[in-house]
Amino acid sequence: MALFVSALEASADRWASDVVRALGRPCFGIGGSDLEALGVRLVADLRRFTAMGTVEVAARLPALLEAAAAVWDELETPPQVALLVDGPDANLPLAALLAARGVPVVYYVAPQVWAWRAHRVDALRDRARKVAVILPFEEAPLRAAGVDATFVGHPLLDSPSPSRARARDALGLGEGLVVAVAPGSRPAEVDRHLGPCLAAARLLGARAIVVPVAPSVSIAQVPGVLRVPGPAGLALAAADVAFVASGSATLEAILAGTPPVILHRTSSIGFFVARALVRVGHVGLPNLVLGRRAFPELLQDDVQPDLLARAAESLLARPDMEAIQEVRARLGTGGAAGRVADMVRSVAP
């Protein structure tokens, strides 16, 4: 089976690699270090053009255009089936190209049409043979709109976090307050989030500060900060509280049993656009899954050390472990990659 895979972010690369491993088939496409480690032939490397928001994408336009040209050339000979993971800005147009050439598309991690750009439902219905969703509230409205969508459970459930004691032993940490800072998997996120979060951790009097470092970014050595390469789970599990950029890492914190302070800061233009278009009352995935504000969210100008520290102090004083358990329960059961692999097999000719 000639499989084309497209994973445009660090988390998508990880989750796509789990599906490819479950399929055990040769493939090619767009991805990063996780897919590359499996022997996937990378037509385009996401580490060259990882970006977030209008300004950042514009800055990386030459690399994006080069990658698009390479993919276009490769798809002159259509694959038998395609797996597109997240990244709707690029993957939905790619799905249109593949569908026009008769290639069945499985879309894994659906666009967040419940938050904004609801018209993308039409694109999913017309271009994807099957859609695998990872949040429990996504399946019903997509099916009502005619999309063949299935809730497969969240892929983070297949990477269980160690206990706090084991995580601290693995990182060489002892007793005392440990604060995790997960600033994001994109360079622009790190630039905007890391400084205020480190300052907030120091205001809390943290004995240790741990920072998970995504493969797509490079964080210089910072005095008094332990950098932890790879997925965020280990660093989050070692912490008493965490400052986490909005995104999948907020759920990693929940699964690690660590209450998160959720934050998001972007360009002024990006924030203005988001305020005009976004239709939900929360930005943090744990709060969205619960349907209520259980964990603090600080946005834009509120991403300041004193405000972050104050929010963290409230979590340390009154950690809502019932809310953490409720989010865990709603995320489904493990085995998402295997279910998506079955979906790929079901549509392959």
N, C-alpha and C positions, 0 to 999 in steps of 0.2 A: 504494500500500500504506500503510494507516494503521498506523504503527509506534508502539507505546508503549515507552519505554525508562526504566529505573530504575537510576540509579547514585548510590550514597549516600555515597561517599567520594572523595577527590581522585584516587586511582589508578583507581578504577572510572569516574569521569568521563572521565579521559583515555582509558582503554581502550574505553569505550562510544563515544566520539567517533570513534575509529579505525574502528569497525564501521559507524557511521552514515555516515561519509565513504565507505566502501567500497560501501555500499548505494545512496547517492545518492538517498535517498527522504525526503520530509517526515515529521517525527515530532514527538511531544510527550512530556513525562514529567517525571521527577525527575533533576536533575543540577546541574552547576556551571558554571564559566567555560568549560571546553572545549566542552561541548555547546552552551552559549549562543552561543559564537563561530561555531558552524556554523548558527545560525538555528533551533535546536531550541526549541520553545515550552515554557518551564519552568512546569509546574504548581506545583512546589515546588522551592525552591533549597536544595541541600545545605549551602550556606555558613551558613544560618540555624540548622541543627540538628546539625552534625557533632559527634559525641561518641564516647566510648569508655568502656565499663564501666557498671555499675549506677548508681553515684552520679552520673556525668556525664549519663547519659540522663535520670535523674530530674530533674536541674536544667533540662533542656531540654524537659521534657514538654509545656508549652504550645505551643511551636513545632512539636513532633512531631505533636501532636493537630491543630493547624491544617493542617499539611501533609497528614495522613491524610484530613481532611475534604475538602480540595481535590481530592485524587486520587480519592476515592470519588465525588465529583460528576462528575468528568471521565469516569470509567469507566461511568457510566450508559449511555453509548453505547460499546459495546465496540470496541476497535481490532481490526484484522485479525490482528495478531501482536504478541507482546511479547518484548522483550529485557531480561532482568534480570541485572544485573552485581554479583556479590559481595553483601555486606550481607544475610546470611541472616535476621537477626532481623526485618527488615522485608520482605525480598523473598520469603521462603518463604510467609508469610501472604498477601502480594500475589499470589503464584503460585496459591494456592488460590482466591482470588477470581476471577482471570482464567480459570483452568481451568474453574471452575463455570459461567462464562459462555461457554464454548466457544472461548476464545481460546488458540491454540497458543503455548506458552511455550518460549523458548530461554534456558537458564540458563548464563551465562558466568562462570567462576571459581567453582567449586563450593564449598559449605561444607566446612570441614576435618573431615569426619566421621572421618578416620583419627586425629584427635587427641582429639576429644571429641564428645559428643552424637550418637552413632552412629545414633540413631533418625531423624535427618534424612534418612537414605538412603531411608526409606519415603516421605517428603514429596517428595523429588526424583523418585522413580519414578512417583508418582501425579500430580504436578502439572506436571512439565516434559516436553515432547515430546522435547527433546534437551538434553544437558548438555555444555558445552565445558570441559574441564579444562586447567590450565596447568602442572601439575607431573607429571613422568613416572610417578610411582608411584600416581597416582590412578585411572587408567582401569580397570585390571584388576579391583580390588575392587568398583568401582561397577558394572561390567558383570556381575560375578558375582552382584550383588544385584538385577539386573534393570533397571538404569538404562541408558538409551541414551547412554552417555558416550563422548567422543572426546578424546584428547589432541591439542590444536591447536598446541602449542609455547607458549613464554612470550612475552607481548606486548612485554616489554622488549627482546627481540631485534630489534624493528623500530625501536628508537631507539638506534642504536650510539653509544657514547661516543667523544669525540675522544681522541687521544693525550694523555699527560700534558703534553708540551711545548705542544701546541695549546691545551689547557685553561688552562694557566697564562698563555699569551699572551692568551687571550680575557679572562681575569680580571685582567690586569695584574700577575701575580705573577712573581717572579724565582726565584733559587735559594734553597736552604734548606728546612728541614722545614716542610711544609704539612700541617695536620691538618684533616680535614673532620668536622663534627658534624651528623648528620642525626637530629634529636630526634623526628621523627614528623610526621604530617600533621594531627594533632588537637590542639586547644589543651591538653587535659589532659596529653598526652604531652610537649609542649614544656615545660609547667610543671614536670614531674617530672624531665625528662632534661637540659634545656639547661644549667642551672647546674653540676652535677657534671661534665659533659663539657667545658665551657669551662675549668673549673678543672684538669681532667686534661690538656687540651691545653697549658695554661700550664706545668704541671709538666714536660711533655716538652720545654719550651723551643721551642715552635713559632714559626717566623718569621712564619707567617700561619695564621689560623683562618678557614675558610670554612663558612658555614651555609646550606644550601638552605632556602628558605622556601616552603612549600606555600601555594596560594591560599586555603586554608581557615583560615589562622592569621595572626596579626600578631605579629612579633617586634620589640620596640623596638630602637633603635640601641644597640649595645654597643660600647664602645671597643675598638679593636684587632681587631674581628671584621668580616669581609666577608660581607654578606648577599647571597645569590644567589637571585633569584626564579625560580619555576618548578620543573620536575622536578629531582631531585637529581643527575642524571648528570654535569653539567658540574662541579659542585663536587667530587663524588667522584673524577672523573677527574684533577683537579688535585692530589689529595692523595697523600701517601705512606702514610697510614694513616687510618682513619675510625672514629669512634664512631657506631654506627647502631642506632636503635631497631628491635626485631624487626618484621618486615613485609617488604614488597616491596623497600624500599630496601636491604636486605641483599643482595639479588640484583643491584640496580643497582651496588653497590660491587664485587661480583664481576665483573660485565660490564665495569666500568671498569678492572679489573685492580688494584684497591685492596683490601688485606686489611682486613676489618672486625672491630672489637670489637663484639659484639652485646649489646645490653642491653635490659632491660624492667623497668619499675617501675610498679606500679598501686596502687590503694587497698588497704588491708589486707583489706577484705571481698572485693574482686575477687581478690586473690592467694589467699586462703583457699579460695574457690570453685574457682579454677583448679587448685590443688594437689589438691583432692578429685576433680576430674573429668578432668583432662588425662591422656591415656594414652601420651604419647610422651616419649622421653628427651631431646629437644632442643627449643629454642624458635626457633632460627635456621633459616631456610629453606635456606641453603647446607649446613648440617650435616644437615638432614633429607633433602635431595636426595642427599647422599653416604652417608648412613646411618652417619656417624661424626662425632666432635667434632674437626673440623679448625680451627675458628675459635672463639675464646673467647666464652663467654656469661656475663654477669653479671646477676643477677636481684635485684630488690627491695633488701634492705639492703646488698647488695654493689655497688650502683651508687654508689660513693664515688670521689672524685678519685684517691686513691692507688692503689686497686685497678684502676681503669680505666687509669691511666697505666702500671702494671706490665704489664697485659695488652697494651697497645699496644707497649711496649718489646720484648716477646717477639716480636711480629709484625714489628717493624722489624728485629730482629736475625736472624730466621729466617722470612722470608715464604715461605709454602707455595704457590708458583706452580703446582705440579702439581695441587694441590687446586682452585685457581681454574680451571685449564683443564678439569678433570674436571667441575666444576659446569656450566661453559659448555656442554660437549658434551652433557650430559644434559638440558639445557633445550630441546632440539629445534632447529628451524630457524625463520627468520622467516616472516612471512605469517599470523600468528594471526588478525588482523582479517578478512582475506579469507576464511579458512576458516569463521569464525563467521558472516560475512555469507552465505556459501553455505548454512549451516545454517538461517539465518532464511528465506532464499528457499525452501528445501526444504519448510518446514512451513507457509508462508503459503498461504492459500486462493487 
